Amino acid sequence: MKVSLSPAVPPPLLQVRNLKVHFRVGDRLVRAVDDVDFDVNAGECVGVVGESGSGKSTLIRAISRLMLNLRVDQIAGDVRFEGRDLLAMPDRELRLLRRSRGFSMIFQDPLGYLNPTQRVGRQIAEALSPDARSRSESSRVNDLLDEVGFPDPKSVARRYPHELSGGMRQRVMIAMALASDPKLLFADEPTTALDATVQLQVLQMLYRLHKNRNMAVAIITHDLGVVAEMCDRVYVMQTGKVLESASTVDLFERPQHPYSARLVDLSAHRTDETRARA
């Protein structure tokens, strides 16, 4: 008798278990992330949604070990990327992982992360993975600028950040994040400072990059409309905890937690208002 075996399910690309991130603010302990489980599978798009102060950005920064200028009391838990322990990883190994086929991040404020004294092409070149450096740097930089939607990449590469609009600077940041050819891209409120038309263009571009590269994306947002357009699954956070984890369809059709239901209702109300103004 033949035995039919189910195909093995691969482990998540990123697997987080029982993550805690606690800060000290004066004499007060703040549980910014409190016992959170979080997974991202290879090639999927996952949303992390919640209002300001929910802990969603702290979650992603703790995973990527980019906790800057914060008085951290405790970071604990199990965080694994392709099975490798990120929290225990030596700094040098972590830098190599960020630079070549690991993970990368897009931040909210590109002007705060771009060097105002360097042309953007040079900054993208510095982010190239070692494998990409075997090719002409200028050719690879132009390819990346073309990939994020610039019609004249050579001209943009010669400019300084202050010579670009907010939407153009965000595209440059995305090109820099892609320079290491990441398997996972974190996007922390990538359209917050942009007007509605540019927001849509950037989100459409991110979705295209996600599909064309088969690149996993974890997008942090307060806007469920972004989740509806881009994400396969979603985590809902409030006060440092994950209240609900579901497929995007299930969240919108059958939210299980009252807070999730309120966010869905607010999103629907905003959509109706936008349509009424159109």
C-alpha positions as CSV (number, residue, x, y, z in Angstrom):
1,M,0.0,0.0,0.0
2,K,1.4,3.4,-1.0
3,V,1.4,6.0,1.7
4,S,0.7,9.6,0.4
5,L,2.9,12.1,2.2
6,S,1.9,15.8,2.4
7,P,4.7,18.1,1.1
8,A,6.7,19.6,3.9
9,V,5.7,23.2,4.8
10,P,8.8,25.4,4.9
11,P,9.5,27.4,8.0
12,P,8.8,31.1,8.0
13,L,11.5,33.3,6.5
14,L,11.2,35.4,9.7
15,Q,9.9,33.8,12.9
16,V,9.4,35.8,16.1
17,R,8.3,34.2,19.4
18,N,7.6,35.9,22.8
19,L,9.3,39.1,21.9
20,K,9.5,41.7,24.6
21,V,10.8,45.3,24.4
22,H,10.7,47.4,27.5
23,F,11.9,51.0,27.9
24,R,12.6,53.2,30.9
25,V,11.0,56.6,30.8
26,G,12.0,58.2,34.0
27,D,11.0,55.8,36.8
28,R,8.3,54.3,34.6
29,L,8.6,51.0,32.7
30,V,7.0,51.0,29.3
31,R,6.2,47.6,27.7
32,A,6.4,48.8,24.1
33,V,6.3,45.2,22.8
34,D,4.8,42.7,25.1
35,D,5.1,38.9,24.4
36,V,4.5,39.2,20.6
37,D,4.6,36.3,18.1
38,F,5.1,37.4,14.4
39,D,5.9,35.5,11.2
40,V,6.7,36.5,7.6
41,N,6.8,33.8,5.0
42,A,9.0,34.0,1.9
43,G,7.5,36.0,-0.8
44,E,4.4,37.2,1.1
45,C,3.3,40.7,2.2
46,V,2.3,41.1,5.8
47,G,0.8,44.2,7.4
48,V,1.3,45.4,11.0
49,V,-1.5,47.9,11.8
50,G,-2.4,49.9,14.8
51,E,-2.8,53.5,16.0
52,S,0.1,55.6,17.1
53,G,1.8,54.2,20.2
54,S,0.7,50.6,19.5
55,G,4.3,49.3,19.3
56,K,4.3,48.4,15.7
57,S,7.4,50.4,14.7
58,T,9.2,49.3,17.9
59,L,8.5,45.7,16.9
60,I,10.2,46.0,13.5
61,R,13.1,48.0,14.9
62,A,13.7,45.4,17.6
63,I,13.7,42.6,15.0
64,S,16.2,44.5,12.9
65,R,18.2,45.7,15.9
66,L,17.9,49.4,15.0
67,M,16.9,50.7,18.5
68,L,18.5,54.1,18.3
69,N,18.6,56.7,21.1
70,L,16.3,54.8,23.3
71,R,16.8,53.7,26.9
72,V,16.1,50.0,26.5
73,D,15.5,48.1,29.7
74,Q,14.9,44.7,28.1
75,I,14.8,43.0,24.7
76,A,14.1,39.3,25.0
77,G,12.5,36.5,23.0
78,D,13.4,34.4,20.0
79,V,13.9,36.2,16.6
80,R,15.0,34.0,13.7
81,F,15.7,34.9,10.1
82,E,16.2,31.8,7.9
83,G,16.7,30.0,11.2
84,R,19.5,32.3,12.4
85,D,19.1,34.0,15.8
86,L,19.1,37.7,15.1
87,L,19.2,38.8,18.8
88,A,22.3,36.8,19.5
89,M,24.0,37.5,16.2
90,P,27.3,39.4,16.4
91,D,27.2,42.9,15.0
92,R,29.6,42.1,12.1
93,E,27.5,39.2,11.0
94,L,24.3,41.3,11.3
95,R,25.8,44.0,9.1
96,L,26.7,41.4,6.5
97,L,23.2,40.0,6.6
98,R,21.8,43.5,6.0
99,R,24.2,44.1,3.1
100,S,23.6,41.0,1.1
101,R,20.4,39.0,0.5
102,G,19.1,39.5,4.0
103,F,16.6,42.2,5.1
104,S,16.4,45.9,4.6
105,M,14.3,48.8,5.8
106,I,12.5,51.9,4.4
107,F,11.9,54.6,6.9
108,Q,9.2,57.3,7.3
109,D,11.4,60.4,6.8
110,P,13.9,59.9,3.9
111,L,15.3,63.4,4.4
112,G,16.4,62.4,7.8
113,Y,18.3,59.3,6.5
114,L,19.8,60.7,3.3
115,N,23.2,62.4,3.5
116,P,22.6,66.0,2.4
117,T,26.2,66.4,1.3
118,Q,26.3,63.4,-1.1
119,R,24.7,62.9,-4.5
120,V,22.0,60.2,-4.3
121,G,23.8,58.0,-6.8
122,R,26.8,57.7,-4.5
123,Q,24.6,56.9,-1.5
124,I,22.8,54.1,-3.4
125,A,26.2,52.7,-4.6
126,E,27.4,52.5,-1.0
127,A,24.4,50.3,-0.2
128,L,25.1,47.8,-3.0
129,S,25.7,44.2,-2.0
130,P,29.2,42.7,-2.5
131,D,27.8,40.6,-5.4
132,A,26.5,43.7,-7.2
133,R,29.8,45.4,-6.9
134,S,31.3,43.0,-9.5
135,R,29.3,45.0,-12.1
136,S,29.7,48.7,-12.9
137,E,28.4,50.6,-9.9
138,S,26.9,53.3,-12.0
139,S,25.1,50.8,-14.2
140,R,23.6,49.0,-11.1
141,V,22.6,52.4,-9.6
142,N,20.9,53.4,-12.8
143,D,19.1,50.1,-12.9
144,L,17.8,50.5,-9.3
145,L,16.6,54.1,-10.0
146,D,14.8,52.9,-13.1
147,E,13.2,50.1,-11.1
148,V,11.7,52.5,-8.7
149,G,10.2,54.6,-11.5
150,F,12.6,57.4,-12.4
151,P,12.4,58.1,-16.2
152,D,15.9,59.7,-16.3
153,P,18.0,57.7,-13.7
154,K,21.4,59.2,-14.7
155,S,20.1,62.8,-14.0
156,V,18.6,61.8,-10.6
157,A,21.8,60.0,-9.6
158,R,23.7,63.3,-9.9
159,R,21.3,65.2,-7.7
160,Y,21.5,66.0,-4.0
161,P,18.6,65.1,-1.7
162,H,17.4,68.7,-1.3
163,E,17.0,68.9,-5.1
164,L,14.3,66.2,-5.0
165,S,10.6,66.3,-4.0
166,G,9.4,64.2,-1.0
167,G,8.1,61.5,-3.3
168,M,11.4,61.4,-5.2
169,R,13.4,61.1,-2.0
170,Q,11.2,58.2,-0.9
171,R,11.9,56.4,-4.2
172,V,15.6,57.0,-3.6
173,M,15.3,55.4,-0.2
174,I,13.5,52.4,-1.7
175,A,16.3,52.1,-4.3
176,M,18.8,52.1,-1.4
177,A,16.9,49.4,0.4
178,L,16.8,47.3,-2.7
179,A,20.5,47.7,-3.3
180,S,21.3,44.7,-1.1
181,D,18.8,42.5,-3.0
182,P,16.9,41.7,0.2
183,K,14.7,38.7,0.8
184,L,12.6,40.7,3.3
185,L,11.8,44.4,3.1
186,F,10.5,46.3,6.1
187,A,8.5,49.4,5.2
188,D,7.8,51.7,8.2
189,E,4.9,54.0,7.3
190,P,6.5,54.6,3.9
191,T,3.9,57.1,2.7
192,T,3.1,59.1,5.8
193,A,4.6,62.5,4.7
194,L,3.4,62.3,1.1
195,D,0.3,63.7,-0.5
196,A,-2.5,61.3,-1.5
197,T,-1.6,61.0,-5.2
198,V,2.1,60.3,-4.5
199,Q,1.1,57.9,-1.7
200,L,-0.8,55.8,-4.2
201,Q,2.1,55.8,-6.7
202,V,4.6,54.7,-4.0
203,L,2.3,51.9,-2.7
204,Q,1.7,50.7,-6.3
205,M,5.4,50.6,-6.9
206,L,6.1,48.7,-3.6
207,Y,3.5,46.1,-4.6
208,R,5.0,45.8,-8.1
209,L,8.5,45.3,-6.6
210,H,7.1,42.7,-4.1
211,K,5.6,40.7,-6.9
212,N,8.4,41.1,-9.5
213,R,11.2,40.2,-7.1
214,N,9.2,37.6,-5.1
215,M,10.4,39.6,-2.1
216,A,8.7,39.4,1.3
217,V,7.4,42.7,2.6
218,A,6.4,43.7,6.1
219,I,4.6,47.0,6.0
220,I,3.9,49.0,9.2
221,T,0.9,51.3,8.9
222,H,-2.0,52.9,10.8
223,D,-4.1,52.8,7.6
224,L,-6.1,49.6,6.9
225,G,-6.6,50.9,3.4
226,V,-3.0,50.2,2.7
227,V,-3.4,46.7,4.2
228,A,-6.4,46.0,2.0
229,E,-4.5,47.0,-1.2
230,M,-1.2,45.2,-0.5
231,C,-1.2,42.5,2.2
232,D,-1.9,38.8,2.4
233,R,-2.0,38.7,6.2
234,V,-2.3,41.3,8.9
235,Y,-1.4,41.7,12.6
236,V,-3.4,44.1,14.7
237,M,-1.5,45.7,17.6
238,Q,-2.5,47.8,20.5
239,T,-0.5,48.8,23.6
240,G,2.4,46.5,22.7
241,K,0.3,43.4,22.1
242,V,-0.9,41.5,19.0
243,L,-4.7,41.4,19.5
244,E,-5.5,39.6,16.3
245,S,-3.7,37.8,13.4
246,A,-5.6,36.9,10.3
247,S,-5.7,36.9,6.6
248,T,-6.6,40.3,5.2
249,V,-9.9,39.0,3.8
250,D,-10.9,37.5,7.2
251,L,-9.9,40.6,9.1
252,F,-12.2,42.8,6.9
253,E,-15.1,40.3,6.7
254,R,-14.9,38.8,10.2
255,P,-12.8,40.8,12.6
256,Q,-12.6,38.8,15.9
257,H,-11.4,41.6,18.3
258,P,-13.5,44.7,19.1
259,Y,-10.5,46.9,18.4
260,S,-10.0,45.3,15.0
261,A,-13.6,45.8,14.2
262,R,-13.4,49.5,15.2
263,L,-10.3,49.9,12.9
264,V,-12.2,48.2,10.0
265,D,-15.2,50.5,10.6
266,L,-13.0,53.6,10.6
267,S,-11.3,52.5,7.4
268,A,-14.7,52.0,5.7
269,H,-15.9,55.4,6.9
270,R,-12.8,57.1,5.5
271,T,-13.2,55.3,2.2
272,D,-16.9,56.5,1.9
273,E,-15.8,60.1,2.7
274,T,-13.1,59.9,0.0
275,R,-15.6,58.6,-2.6
276,A,-18.1,61.3,-1.6
277,R,-15.5,64.0,-2.3
278,A,-14.4,62.5,-5.6
